[in-house]
């Protein structure tokens, strides 16, 4: 597979993480600047270490050399539900920005991102996207408004050093939820750190609750009727009771019950958390943004139980601001092709990117799911194999087994809004020992039904 760019463009490129669920100056309009160039602002992960930022700047320089009529300005951007909504309304997003899969359909339906589908259709690999992945960025008619750049299945991340301190074998992580609970208590008893922690804020509480419900064999949405099942699927209450026992009976969840994606990554990387659930491709962010010691890292598949369990899938889309004019939209798609996808679709670019990334100790070869078809993914892995520098043996419990786990798409309706109301449910269970789980779910169901009605 080839991208629309040529090998000579990429001398001196380096890898920078795409930023899984990824605030700054105002967005450029995309209009021509005084020197006749089209200027676009593009998202860059906030908090990158010095080397990673230097790598990004090198990418910009190479892109501008290959496209002398385009100027690129970087804007720090980290996706969170609350700030994203405000930035979207205020028009302060970069021209090119990233969003989680859950946001794609809603933003497309509301025409809150640019329709770049004609430009995307001209890319040489446009027909090769994994359809299960591509649909997150598609309109009802199948046109591709946003481009998938990373995909993942949820995983259980764990700290190998805390396992060893608790007398546990880090090469033999738990394979059942009862085992996770037992392991968490052993870690807390031996080290005083949180054996297991979970996200609860900025919509991540609902996200991880939904993940666990799927792993327990349940659903928070009926996919056929597009109705919420928060108080009717027994797995939802079962998961909350499980968390209640971890928190109140075992005392193995630490003292922070307001984690979001960024803060739980920080505490995990600093050795304060034994285990937590997040996207399987999180290793790069933990290393480049949180200074994780690779020796501490372990990852395994989520335990599955119940009649119809599965792993919540998700990922990241690259989108373009609706404020960008035609020239800026064209430039933006060139940037998406260059920055996010060429290192996957073009052998020369993949090799050059991986080679330089490895030379700068940036992660190469962390777990991921295919953006394109399985054959292309295998080919890509063969291209970068000589430069893989991540601890593959420590990732084997995940990589050896993740392909056998059924993937479940995130709920399709009012996804982030429902996640937000479930945040409060999870927080209540973890902060109030006498929380009435059934009543919390009944109230959440009523609110979710209202959100669904508005979305239809």
RAFENHU-V662089 format. One record per helix or strand. SS is the DSSP state (h for helix, s for strand). FROM is the first residue (numbers start at 0). LEN is the number of residues. If there is no record, write none. Layout:
BEGIN
{{SS;FROM;LEN} {SS;FROM;LEN}}
END
This chain:
BEGIN
{{h;6;4} {s;31;1} {s;37;8} {h;49;17} {s;69;8} {h;80;10} {s;95;5} {h;100;9} {s;112;1} {h;116;5} {h;125;3} {s;128;1} {h;130;7} {s;137;1} {s;143;1} {s;146;13} {h;159;6} {h;176;15} {s;193;1} {h;203;12} {s;220;2} {s;226;2} {h;233;16} {h;260;9} {s;272;1} {s;274;5} {h;282;8} {h;293;3} {s;296;5} {s;310;11} {h;325;20} {h;346;13} {s;371;1} {h;373;14} {h;391;8} {h;401;3} {s;406;2} {h;414;17} {h;436;19}}
END
